[in-house]
Amino acid sequence: MKDTIAVRTIDSLGRVVIPKEIRTRLDIEDFDSLEISCEADVITIRKKTPSCIFCKSTNVLKEFQGKTVCFDCITAIREAGKK
């Protein structure tokens, strides 16, 4: 159910402003990453949730050389390296 509606105009550079009320409600802060997707004629914008680059898990994440990896995959990589 849609409970917040705002109309905004795209500027000449293709930008659109997300209203402060929506950013506050969704806990979107300056420099947060957003995922933008399109299906048919619907554009969806959602706050990006960090996840493991291998299994997409969001549990117990660590950053390694700019990549996000979960504890389970770190363990699996370590075990594979011992063989």
N, CA, C and O atoms as CSV, one atom per row, in Angstrom:
chain,resi,resn,atom,element,x,y,z
A,1,MET,N,N,0.842,-1.175,0.000
A,1,MET,CA,C,0.000,0.000,0.000
A,1,MET,C,C,0.884,1.235,0.000
A,1,MET,O,O,1.785,1.355,0.831
A,2,LYS,N,N,0.641,2.134,-0.906
A,2,LYS,CA,C,1.411,3.366,-0.978
A,2,LYS,C,C,0.857,4.347,0.035
A,2,LYS,O,O,-0.340,4.634,0.041
A,3,ASP,N,N,1.730,4.863,0.894
A,3,ASP,CA,C,1.275,5.834,1.870
A,3,ASP,C,C,2.027,7.151,1.780
A,3,ASP,O,O,1.672,8.110,2.466
A,4,THR,N,N,3.055,7.216,0.950
A,4,THR,CA,C,3.787,8.450,0.748
A,4,THR,C,C,3.936,8.664,-0.752
A,4,THR,O,O,4.500,7.821,-1.450
A,5,ILE,N,N,3.439,9.775,-1.241
A,5,ILE,CA,C,3.537,10.074,-2.659
A,5,ILE,C,C,4.155,11.450,-2.815
A,5,ILE,O,O,3.772,12.401,-2.134
A,6,ALA,N,N,5.115,11.543,-3.720
A,6,ALA,CA,C,5.744,12.825,-4.015
A,6,ALA,C,C,5.968,12.894,-5.521
A,6,ALA,O,O,6.261,11.883,-6.159
A,7,VAL,N,N,5.834,14.048,-6.065
A,7,VAL,CA,C,6.089,14.253,-7.485
A,7,VAL,C,C,7.327,15.132,-7.598
A,7,VAL,O,O,7.387,16.211,-7.008
A,8,ARG,N,N,8.305,14.670,-8.351
A,8,ARG,CA,C,9.534,15.423,-8.555
A,8,ARG,C,C,9.851,15.447,-10.044
A,8,ARG,O,O,9.442,14.552,-10.783
A,9,THR,N,N,10.572,16.461,-10.480
A,9,THR,CA,C,10.968,16.605,-11.875
A,9,THR,C,C,12.426,16.200,-12.030
A,9,THR,O,O,13.265,16.525,-11.189
A,10,ILE,N,N,12.717,15.492,-13.108
A,10,ILE,CA,C,14.092,15.122,-13.410
A,10,ILE,C,C,14.788,16.341,-13.998
A,10,ILE,O,O,14.250,16.995,-14.891
A,11,ASP,N,N,15.994,16.652,-13.494
A,11,ASP,CA,C,16.712,17.822,-14.021
A,11,ASP,C,C,17.438,17.473,-15.321
A,11,ASP,O,O,17.365,16.339,-15.793
A,12,SER,N,N,18.128,18.442,-15.887
A,12,SER,CA,C,18.775,18.251,-17.194
A,12,SER,C,C,19.905,17.226,-17.159
A,12,SER,O,O,20.333,16.754,-18.212
A,13,LEU,N,N,20.395,16.871,-15.974
A,13,LEU,CA,C,21.445,15.858,-15.830
A,13,LEU,C,C,20.872,14.484,-15.474
A,13,LEU,O,O,21.625,13.543,-15.221
A,14,GLY,N,N,19.539,14.367,-15.454
A,14,GLY,CA,C,18.902,13.087,-15.162
A,14,GLY,C,C,18.743,12.807,-13.681
A,14,GLY,O,O,18.465,11.671,-13.296
A,15,ARG,N,N,18.911,13.813,-12.846
A,15,ARG,CA,C,18.810,13.609,-11.397
A,15,ARG,C,C,17.399,13.895,-10.900
A,15,ARG,O,O,16.665,14.704,-11.467
A,16,VAL,N,N,17.050,13.208,-9.831
A,16,VAL,CA,C,15.783,13.451,-9.153
A,16,VAL,C,C,16.068,13.481,-7.653
A,16,VAL,O,O,16.891,12.708,-7.162
A,17,VAL,N,N,15.401,14.358,-6.934
A,17,VAL,CA,C,15.609,14.493,-5.492
A,17,VAL,C,C,14.588,13.626,-4.757
A,17,VAL,O,O,13.390,13.689,-5.031
A,18,ILE,N,N,15.082,12.819,-3.823
A,18,ILE,CA,C,14.189,12.038,-2.962
A,18,ILE,C,C,13.841,12.926,-1.769
A,18,ILE,O,O,14.739,13.384,-1.062
A,19,PRO,N,N,12.560,13.174,-1.538
A,19,PRO,CA,C,12.162,14.082,-0.451
A,19,PRO,C,C,12.714,13.652,0.910
A,19,PRO,O,O,12.843,12.464,1.205
A,20,LYS,N,N,13.032,14.649,1.717
A,20,LYS,CA,C,13.608,14.409,3.043
A,20,LYS,C,C,12.734,13.493,3.896
A,20,LYS,O,O,13.254,12.644,4.620
A,21,GLU,N,N,11.429,13.654,3.820
A,21,GLU,CA,C,10.520,12.824,4.625
A,21,GLU,C,C,10.694,11.343,4.285
A,21,GLU,O,O,10.668,10.494,5.176
A,22,ILE,N,N,10.869,11.037,3.006
A,22,ILE,CA,C,11.061,9.645,2.591
A,22,ILE,C,C,12.443,9.163,3.009
A,22,ILE,O,O,12.578,8.043,3.500
A,23,ARG,N,N,13.482,9.995,2.822
A,23,ARG,CA,C,14.838,9.599,3.234
A,23,ARG,C,C,14.889,9.338,4.733
A,23,ARG,O,O,15.527,8.383,5.175
A,24,THR,N,N,14.229,10.172,5.510
A,24,THR,CA,C,14.211,9.991,6.975
A,24,THR,C,C,13.492,8.696,7.333
A,24,THR,O,O,13.986,7.916,8.148
A,25,ARG,N,N,12.341,8.465,6.738
A,25,ARG,CA,C,11.554,7.264,7.042
A,25,ARG,C,C,12.318,5.983,6.712
A,25,ARG,O,O,12.200,4.989,7.429
A,26,LEU,N,N,13.102,6.001,5.630
A,26,LEU,CA,C,13.842,4.811,5.197
A,26,LEU,C,C,15.283,4.795,5.694
A,26,LEU,O,O,16.065,3.926,5.308
A,27,ASP,N,N,15.636,5.752,6.548
A,27,ASP,CA,C,16.977,5.848,7.131
A,27,ASP,C,C,18.051,5.923,6.028
A,27,ASP,O,O,19.090,5.268,6.112
A,28,ILE,N,N,17.777,6.730,5.002
A,28,ILE,CA,C,18.745,6.961,3.937
A,28,ILE,C,C,19.512,8.228,4.277
A,28,ILE,O,O,18.926,9.298,4.440
A,29,GLU,N,N,20.830,8.094,4.382
A,29,GLU,CA,C,21.685,9.221,4.742
A,29,GLU,C,C,22.565,9.610,3.562
A,29,GLU,O,O,22.660,8.880,2.575
A,30,ASP,N,N,23.206,10.769,3.675
A,30,ASP,CA,C,24.123,11.214,2.631
A,30,ASP,C,C,25.132,10.119,2.318
A,30,ASP,O,O,25.668,9.485,3.226
A,31,PHE,N,N,25.384,9.901,1.058
A,31,PHE,CA,C,26.382,8.966,0.536
A,31,PHE,C,C,26.009,7.489,0.701
A,31,PHE,O,O,26.840,6.624,0.422
A,32,ASP,N,N,24.783,7.172,1.148
A,32,ASP,CA,C,24.320,5.778,1.149
A,32,ASP,C,C,24.190,5.302,-0.292
A,32,ASP,O,O,23.928,6.105,-1.187
A,33,SER,N,N,24.371,4.013,-0.522
A,33,SER,CA,C,24.188,3.434,-1.845
A,33,SER,C,C,22.738,3.008,-2.011
A,33,SER,O,O,22.121,2.478,-1.087
A,34,LEU,N,N,22.207,3.248,-3.201
A,34,LEU,CA,C,20.849,2.854,-3.524
A,34,LEU,C,C,20.876,1.923,-4.723
A,34,LEU,O,O,21.667,2.113,-5.647
A,35,GLU,N,N,20.014,0.918,-4.707
A,35,GLU,CA,C,19.859,0.008,-5.847
A,35,GLU,C,C,18.701,0.521,-6.688
A,35,GLU,O,O,17.624,0.804,-6.163
A,36,ILE,N,N,18.918,0.639,-7.986
A,36,ILE,CA,C,17.877,1.099,-8.900
A,36,ILE,C,C,17.620,-0.018,-9.901
A,36,ILE,O,O,18.541,-0.486,-10.570
A,37,SER,N,N,16.360,-0.443,-9.999
A,37,SER,CA,C,16.019,-1.497,-10.945
A,37,SER,C,C,14.775,-1.089,-11.722
A,37,SER,O,O,14.050,-0.173,-11.334
A,38,CYS,N,N,14.547,-1.787,-12.821
A,38,CYS,CA,C,13.433,-1.465,-13.693
A,38,CYS,C,C,12.780,-2.760,-14.159
A,38,CYS,O,O,13.465,-3.690,-14.586
A,39,GLU,N,N,11.464,-2.817,-14.076
A,39,GLU,CA,C,10.698,-3.945,-14.599
A,39,GLU,C,C,9.467,-3.370,-15.278
A,39,GLU,O,O,8.660,-2.685,-14.650
A,40,ALA,N,N,9.334,-3.652,-16.558
A,40,ALA,CA,C,8.269,-3.073,-17.389
A,40,ALA,C,C,8.380,-1.549,-17.295
A,40,ALA,O,O,9.409,-0.984,-17.665
A,41,ASP,N,N,7.344,-0.886,-16.811
A,41,ASP,CA,C,7.390,0.573,-16.724
A,41,ASP,C,C,7.500,1.069,-15.283
A,41,ASP,O,O,7.109,2.195,-14.978
A,42,VAL,N,N,8.038,0.217,-14.389
A,42,VAL,CA,C,8.179,0.565,-12.973
A,42,VAL,C,C,9.657,0.658,-12.607
A,42,VAL,O,O,10.422,-0.278,-12.841
A,43,ILE,N,N,10.048,1.783,-12.036
A,43,ILE,CA,C,11.407,1.970,-11.522
A,43,ILE,C,C,11.354,1.798,-10.013
A,43,ILE,O,O,10.530,2.420,-9.342
A,44,THR,N,N,12.228,0.958,-9.478
A,44,THR,CA,C,12.292,0.726,-8.037
A,44,THR,C,C,13.630,1.220,-7.520
A,44,THR,O,O,14.680,0.911,-8.083
A,45,ILE,N,N,13.582,1.991,-6.440
A,45,ILE,CA,C,14.796,2.470,-5.778
A,45,ILE,C,C,14.728,1.982,-4.347
A,45,ILE,O,O,13.752,2.244,-3.645
A,46,ARG,N,N,15.775,1.262,-3.900
A,46,ARG,CA,C,15.802,0.814,-2.510
A,46,ARG,C,C,17.204,0.974,-1.947
A,46,ARG,O,O,18.195,0.948,-2.678
A,47,LYS,N,N,17.264,1.139,-0.643
A,47,LYS,CA,C,18.549,1.276,0.033
A,47,LYS,C,C,19.307,-0.039,-0.100
A,47,LYS,O,O,18.758,-1.113,0.147
A,48,LYS,N,N,20.553,0.057,-0.487
A,48,LYS,CA,C,21.379,-1.140,-0.668
A,48,LYS,C,C,21.752,-1.709,0.696
A,48,LYS,O,O,22.247,-1.000,1.571
A,49,THR,N,N,21.506,-2.986,0.852
A,49,THR,CA,C,21.878,-3.691,2.069
A,49,THR,C,C,23.156,-4.459,1.786
A,49,THR,O,O,23.194,-5.263,0.855
A,50,PRO,N,N,24.209,-4.230,2.571
A,50,PRO,CA,C,25.452,-4.974,2.330
A,50,PRO,C,C,25.212,-6.478,2.420
A,50,PRO,O,O,24.479,-6.953,3.287
A,51,SER,N,N,25.847,-7.223,1.502
A,51,SER,CA,C,25.721,-8.678,1.517
A,51,SER,C,C,27.003,-9.301,0.982
A,51,SER,O,O,27.799,-8.641,0.313
A,52,CYS,N,N,27.188,-10.566,1.283
A,52,CYS,CA,C,28.366,-11.318,0.865
A,52,CYS,C,C,28.416,-11.404,-0.662
A,52,CYS,O,O,27.399,-11.671,-1.303
A,53,ILE,N,N,29.597,-11.178,-1.244
A,53,ILE,CA,C,29.732,-11.234,-2.693
A,53,ILE,C,C,29.571,-12.654,-3.228
A,53,ILE,O,O,29.300,-12.832,-4.416
A,54,PHE,N,N,29.730,-13.658,-2.384
A,54,PHE,CA,C,29.626,-15.051,-2.822
A,54,PHE,C,C,28.223,-15.626,-2.641
A,54,PHE,O,O,27.647,-16.155,-3.591
A,55,CYS,N,N,27.666,-15.527,-1.431
A,55,CYS,CA,C,26.397,-16.202,-1.137
A,55,CYS,C,C,25.231,-15.248,-0.875
A,55,CYS,O,O,24.099,-15.692,-0.684
A,56,LYS,N,N,25.498,-13.957,-0.866
A,56,LYS,CA,C,24.489,-12.902,-0.640
A,56,LYS,C,C,23.952,-12.849,0.785
A,56,LYS,O,O,22.959,-12.166,1.036
A,57,SER,N,N,24.581,-13.549,1.720
A,57,SER,CA,C,24.176,-13.509,3.124
A,57,SER,C,C,24.407,-12.102,3.675
A,57,SER,O,O,25.292,-11.378,3.219
A,58,THR,N,N,23.601,-11.733,4.656
A,58,THR,CA,C,23.772,-10.438,5.323
A,58,THR,C,C,24.238,-10.617,6.768
A,58,THR,O,O,24.265,-9.656,7.536
A,59,ASN,N,N,24.604,-11.847,7.138
A,59,ASN,CA,C,25.015,-12.145,8.505
A,59,ASN,C,C,26.528,-12.098,8.664
A,59,ASN,O,O,27.254,-12.637,7.828
A,60,VAL,N,N,27.012,-11.461,9.722
A,60,VAL,CA,C,28.420,-11.420,10.126
A,60,VAL,C,C,29.325,-11.123,8.920
A,60,VAL,O,O,30.033,-12.003,8.431
A,61,LEU,N,N,29.287,-9.899,8.462
A,61,LEU,CA,C,30.043,-9.496,7.281
A,61,LEU,C,C,31.363,-8.837,7.643
A,61,LEU,O,O,31.469,-8.159,8.665
A,62,LYS,N,N,32.355,-9.038,6.810
A,62,LYS,CA,C,33.666,-8.398,6.949
A,62,LYS,C,C,34.046,-7.796,5.602
A,62,LYS,O,O,33.709,-8.344,4.552
A,63,GLU,N,N,34.744,-6.674,5.638
A,63,GLU,CA,C,35.259,-6.062,4.421
A,63,GLU,C,C,36.676,-6.576,4.180
A,63,GLU,O,O,37.494,-6.607,5.099
A,64,PHE,N,N,36.963,-6.981,2.942
A,64,PHE,CA,C,38.301,-7.423,2.565
A,64,PHE,C,C,38.614,-6.854,1.192
A,64,PHE,O,O,37.964,-7.197,0.204
A,65,GLN,N,N,39.599,-5.995,1.136
A,65,GLN,CA,C,40.028,-5.342,-0.102
A,65,GLN,C,C,38.856,-4.772,-0.883
A,65,GLN,O,O,38.747,-4.962,-2.095
A,66,GLY,N,N,37.973,-4.065,-0.168
A,66,GLY,CA,C,36.846,-3.404,-0.795
A,66,GLY,C,C,35.669,-4.303,-1.122
A,66,GLY,O,O,34.700,-3.848,-1.729
A,67,LYS,N,N,35.733,-5.565,-0.734
A,67,LYS,CA,C,34.649,-6.521,-0.990
A,67,LYS,C,C,34.056,-6.985,0.329
A,67,LYS,O,O,34.757,-7.058,1.338
A,68,THR,N,N,32.770,-7.297,0.325
A,68,THR,CA,C,32.088,-7.759,1.524
A,68,THR,C,C,31.962,-9.280,1.463
A,68,THR,O,O,31.457,-9.834,0.487
A,69,VAL,N,N,32.431,-9.949,2.528
A,69,VAL,CA,C,32.407,-11.413,2.592
A,69,VAL,C,C,31.864,-11.822,3.961
A,69,VAL,O,O,32.212,-11.215,4.974
A,70,CYS,N,N,31.006,-12.857,3.993
A,70,CYS,CA,C,30.445,-13.318,5.258
A,70,CYS,C,C,31.404,-14.303,5.938
A,70,CYS,O,O,32.318,-14.841,5.314
A,71,PHE,N,N,31.168,-14.517,7.225
A,71,PHE,CA,C,32.017,-15.399,8.017
A,71,PHE,C,C,32.019,-16.822,7.464
A,71,PHE,O,O,33.068,-17.464,7.415
A,72,ASP,N,N,30.847,-17.323,7.044
A,72,ASP,CA,C,30.764,-18.690,6.517
A,72,ASP,C,C,31.620,-18.859,5.264
A,72,ASP,O,O,32.290,-19.880,5.108
A,73,CYS,N,N,31.605,-17.877,4.377
A,73,CYS,CA,C,32.413,-17.973,3.155
A,73,CYS,C,C,33.902,-17.814,3.462
A,73,CYS,O,O,34.739,-18.452,2.824
A,74,ILE,N,N,34.231,-16.966,4.437
A,74,ILE,CA,C,35.638,-16.832,4.858
A,74,ILE,C,C,36.134,-18.187,5.360
A,74,ILE,O,O,37.235,-18.617,5.016
A,75,THR,N,N,35.315,-18.860,6.178
A,75,THR,CA,C,35.671,-20.178,6.711
A,75,THR,C,C,35.838,-21.184,5.580
A,75,THR,O,O,36.791,-21.964,5.581
A,76,ALA,N,N,34.922,-21.175,4.615
A,76,ALA,CA,C,34.986,-22.116,3.478
A,76,ALA,C,C,36.249,-21.869,2.639
A,76,ALA,O,O,36.890,-22.814,2.180
A,77,ILE,N,N,36.592,-20.616,2.448
A,77,ILE,CA,C,37.804,-20.282,1.677
A,77,ILE,C,C,39.043,-20.760,2.419
A,77,ILE,O,O,39.957,-21.314,1.809
A,78,ARG,N,N,39.078,-20.552,3.719
A,78,ARG,CA,C,40.218,-21.018,4.519
A,78,ARG,C,C,40.369,-22.536,4.419
A,78,ARG,O,O,41.473,-23.047,4.232
A,79,GLU,N,N,39.242,-23.253,4.548
A,79,GLU,CA,C,39.264,-24.717,4.481
A,79,GLU,C,C,39.719,-25.198,3.096
A,79,GLU,O,O,40.483,-26.157,2.991
A,80,ALA,N,N,39.255,-24.541,2.053
A,80,ALA,CA,C,39.645,-24.916,0.685
A,80,ALA,C,C,41.138,-24.683,0.471
A,80,ALA,O,O,41.779,-25.428,-0.271
A,81,GLY,N,N,41.689,-23.672,1.104
A,81,GLY,CA,C,43.108,-23.371,0.989
A,81,GLY,C,C,44.003,-24.385,1.691
A,81,GLY,O,O,45.182,-24.504,1.358
A,82,LYS,N,N,43.455,-25.118,2.662
A,82,LYS,CA,C,44.219,-26.114,3.409
A,82,LYS,C,C,44.331,-27.417,2.650
A,82,LYS,O,O,45.156,-28.261,3.002
A,83,LYS,N,N,43.525,-27.607,1.619
A,83,LYS,CA,C,43.532,-28.874,0.880
A,83,LYS,C,C,44.555,-28.884,-0.209
A,83,LYS,O,O,44.688,-29.877,-0.923
